[in-house]
Amino acid sequence: MIGKGVRLTKIFGIEIWVDYSWLIIFALVAWSLASSYFPHEYPGLGVTPYWIMGAVSAILLFVCVLLHELSHSYVAQKSGIAVPRITLFIFGGAAQISEEPRSAKMEFNIAVAGPICSFILGVIFWILSKSGFASTHKGFLAIFEYLAFINIALVIFNMIPGFPLDGGRILRAYLWNRWQDIKKATYTVCQIGSAFGIGLMLLGVVNFFLGNLIGGIWFVFIGMFLNQAAKSGYQMTVFKDVLSGVKVKNVMTSNVISVPEFLSLNDLVQNYFYHHLFVSFPVVRDGGELIGIVSVSQVKNVPKDSWHEKRVGDIMIRAAEIQVISPEDEASSALSLLMRNELGRLPVVDGKKLVGLITRRDIMTLLMIKSDLGG
């Protein structure tokens, strides 16, 4: 559901991205507020004010979603879990947490932070709606009341006890602590999450045939997203259980084909992409220091008549912007990163030195072998 987007800024060391799909929900929220909700609830303000109110409300709504995700991320960071990125997309926000919580208590603390933030925001906007300023400025009153309502509604929705919602993670933390079995706890909350997703899809179908076309389609898509996320959540837990104790160094490829930064793009294409049939290559200096990654997607953005002059170092993604992993890290951590990695490959570094590559295929092959052999 999350594709490409635009990097906005960095907060607490976390990159904030907006996926292109966010534009769809931004437009839908602004349009529905400006054309229907605000004129019905707060009549007499005029077309232009309604559209301004709709746009401002849509922007503030997603600021609230961002703050919700930042709350999760801040607590995760304080717990020793890296959070490299948050992405706003069509269904809200997603924090890219580098690893799953290591204990039930940590899971609970991270999960509950988001709903607490949304509840506080709801209370703040409710207080603002009762202020003297709002009572004399109808447009602000409308925005404050809407944001108070939507934040509390988000708390209620998010607290439904099914994975991947916050309520599901909170329930998983409780069951994990009670049963001392994260696999069993995850299975339970994922079943609830999957059932809830199917229920939303059925509700969407009913709404569609009753004439609520947009609402019906929206329920179906949200239900599909939640159902798939629940199934994927349990699958990842099973994978991590199978990979328990396996280090990256046991799975990685040590004989890595790399390229120098001064190589021309023409040579890169002819002698590396076409010859080795990989979509990306690590870029290294003498001594094996990793300084970047170059991929087909970077090269295709350069006009072909410039390939002889342009060098790999001109277009590569710098090392500081690349997700890397240590050979001593758990293979399960690599899997979590690889599932969100567009290239499907992670450089393995010891200090700054490139010592290997690990790919989705490497890990999936190991999982298949362990499954076949009952390991």
N, C-alpha and C positions, 0 to 999 in steps of 0.2 A: 504493500500500500504506500510505502514511502519510496519516492524515486529521487530525482535531482532537485536542487534548490539553490538558494542564495544564502551566503554567510552574512549575518547582520553585525554581530559583535562578539565580544568575549566577556563573560561575567563569572567571577570566582574561578577563572582559568578554564571555563567551559565555553566551547564554541556554540553560539546560538544560530541555528539555521532555520530558514523558512522554506518548506517544500512547496513546489509549484501548485500542488493540489490545494494548499491553503487558500489560494486566490479564489477557488470555487466556493468554499464555505464562507469566506469573507464577503463575497458578492451576494451569496444567498441570504446571509444574516442581515446585511445592510439593506438589501431589497425588501425582505419580509418585514423588517422593522419600519422602514420608511413608507412602504405602500399599504401596510395592513395594520400592524400592531399599534404603532404610535398614533396614527389618525383615529383609530377606534377608541383607544384608551385615553388619549389626550387631544381631543378635537380642537379645531380652530387655529392651528399654528401656521398652516401654509405648506405648500409642496417643498420649497427649498429648505426651510428649517427641518422638516421631517427627514430629508435626505442627509443633511448635515448630522442630525441626531443619530440616524442609522449608521452612518460611516464611523462616527466617533464611538458609538456603542460597540460596533464590531471590533474596532481597534482595541478598545479597553477590555473587551471580553477576552481577546487573545493575550493581552498583557496579564490578565488574571490567570489564564491557562499557563503562561510562561512562569509566573510566580509560583504556581502550584508545582510545576516540574522542578523549578529551582529549589523548592523546599525539600523534595525527595532527594535531589542531587546534593544539596548542602549536607544533609544528614549522612548520606552515603559517603561523601568525602571525609567527614568527621569520623566515620567508622573505618576509614582506611581503604575505601573502594574508589577507584578512579572513575570519573565521569567526563569523558572527553567532549561530549556533544549532546545538545538538546535540539530536537527538530519539531517545529510546529507543522502539522499537516492537517488533512481534511477532517480527521476524527479527533483532533485535539493536539496533544503534545506527547512526545516520547523522549525520555532520557536514556541515553546510551550508556548504561552502567556496565563497566568492564567485566564484572563478575557477580555471581549471585551472592546474597548475604551468607555469611559463614555460620550464623546461629539464628535460632528462632527470635531471640531478643533483637538482634540487628535487623532482621526482616520486619519485625513489628515497628521498630522505630522509624525505619525508612518509609514504610508503607503509610503510617499514620500521619506523617508530616504534611503530605499533600492535602488531605481533607481538612486538617486543622487550619492550614493556610487559607483554603477556600472559605471555610466557616468564618474566619476572622475578616476576610475581605467582604463577605456578605454582611456581617455586622457593621463594618465601617461604612459601606454604601447605604445601609438602612439608616444609620445615624445621620449621614449626610442628607438623606431624603427628608428627614424630619427637621432639618435646620431652617432657620429663618431665610437664608439665602435661597434655598430650593423652593420654599413656599411662594417666593415672589418671582421666581424664574422657572416657568413651567417646563421649558426644554431641559434644564438641568434636573428638575424633579423627575422627569420621565427617564432620563439616563440613569440616575442614581437608583430609582426603584427597580428598573430592569436589571441592573447589575447586582443589586441585592438579591433579587429573586433568582437570577441565573446561577449565582455562586452557591446559594443554598441548595438549589436543584442539582447542581453538579456534585455537591457533597452527598446528597441522598442517592443519586445514581451511582457514584463511585463506591459507596459503602455496600452495594449489593455484594453478597459474599461469594462471588464467582471469579475465578481467574480469567483475564489478567487485571481485573479491576482492583482498586486499592482494598476494598472490602474482602476480596478473595485472598489477597496477600496477607491481610490481617488475620483472617481465619486460618490460612495455612500456617502462619506463625504460631497460633494457638494450638492447632492440631499437631504441628511438628514438636512443640514443647511437651505436649501431653503424651504423644505416641513415641517420641524419639525416632521417628521414621519420616524423613522428608519426602521420600518417594510415595508413600501411602498418603501423606497429607496433600501432596501436589495432585495426586490422582483424584482425590475427593473434591478439591476446589475446582479442578479443571472440568470435572463432570458437571458440577453446578454451573460453571461459566459456559460450557458448551450448551447445556439445556437452556440457559437464559438467552444465549444467542439464537438458538432455534426458535424460542418463544417470540423473540423480537421479529424474526423473519416471518413467522406466521401472522403476527399482528400487522406487519407491513402488508402482507397479501390481503388481509381482511380490509385494511384501510384503503388499499388500491381499488378494490372492487366496490367499496362504498363511495368512491368518488374523490377521496383525498389522495390524489396521484403523487404529489411531491412528498407528502408525509409518509405514504406507503413505501415508496422507493427508498426513502431515507432510512426507515426502520429495517428494511431488507438488507441494505448495505451495512448498517451498523451491526446487525445480527450476524451477517456473514463474517465481518471482521472479528467480532468477539468469539464466534465459534471456532474460526481458524486459529486465532491467537491462543485459545484454551488448549486445543489439540497440540499446537506447536510447543506450548509451555510444558506439557507433560512429556512430550517426546524429548525435549532438551534435558529434562531431569533424568530420564532413562539413559540418554547418551552420556551424561556426566557421571552417572553411577557406573556405567560400563568403563569409562575412561579414568575412573578413580585410581590414583597412584601412577598413572602414565605421564611421563615428562615430555615436554616438547622435543627434547634432544633424541628421544626414542622414536619419534615419528618423522622428524624433519628430513629434508633432502640436504645433504652437506655439500654435494658437488654442484655449486650454484653458477649459472652463467650470468655474468654481470657485464656492464658496459662502462667505458670511461666517459667523463663529462665532456671531453673535447671531440668526441665522435660526431661526424656530420649526420644529419637526419637521413640523408640518402643512404649512407652506409648502414645506419641503424635498421632502416627498412629492408634493404637488400640482403644484408649479411646476418641479421638477427631475427626480425619479425618473420620474414619469408623462409628463412633457413630453419630456425628452431621452433617456429609455430607457437610461440608464447605471446600473450597479449600485453605483457609488461616485463620490464627488466630492472633489477636494482642497479643504481649508479654508484660506483665506488672509486675512491682515490687509491694511490699506491699505499700498500699496507693493509688494504681491505676495509678502510673506513667507509661506512655507508653515508652517502651525502644526498641521496634522493632516489626516486623511482620515476621511470619514464614509461608511458603506456601508449597504445595505439590511439586512444582518445585525445591525447595531447598532440600527437603528430598530425592527425587528420584536420586539426584546426589551423595548421600552417600551410599556406599555399605551396603547391608542389614545386613551383619555380624558385622557392627559397630553401629547398631541402639541402642543396649543396653548401649554402652559406651558414645556415642555422646549425647550432650545435646542441647536443643533448642537454648540456648545462643551461641553455637558454630557456628550455621549456619544461624541464623536469619538476616534479613536486619535491620540495625541499625536505630534508630529513626531519626537521622540526615539526612538519605537518603530517608525518607518516606514523601510523600505528605500527609499533614493533613489539616483539615479545622476546623474552630471555629463554635460553635453552633449558634453564632450570624451572621454568614456569610449568604449571599443569597443562596437559593437552586439552582439558575441559575449558580452561580459560581461553586458549587459542580458538577453540570451536565457537565460543561466544562472540569473539571478535570477528571471526571469519564469516559468521552468519550475517553480519552487517557490513561486510567489506565488499565493495563493488568488484574488485579485481579477483577476489577469492584466493589471495596469496598474502602471507605475512612474512616480512623479513625477520629473521632470528638474529639478534645481535648480542654480543658479549662486550659490554661497555659500548663503544661506538663501532666495533668491528663486526662486519657481516660474517656470520658463521653458518648460515643456512636459510632455507625457506620452508615454510609449512603451508600446505594448501588444504582447501576443503576436501579435495579428492583424497589426500593422504589420510585424513581423519576418517572419512566415510569408508575408505577401504579397510582401515583397522577395525572400525565398528562392525563391518560386514563379516570380517574374518572371526572376530570374537563371538559374534552372533552364531555363525555356522559351527564354531567349535565349542560353543557353550561357555566361553571364557568371560 
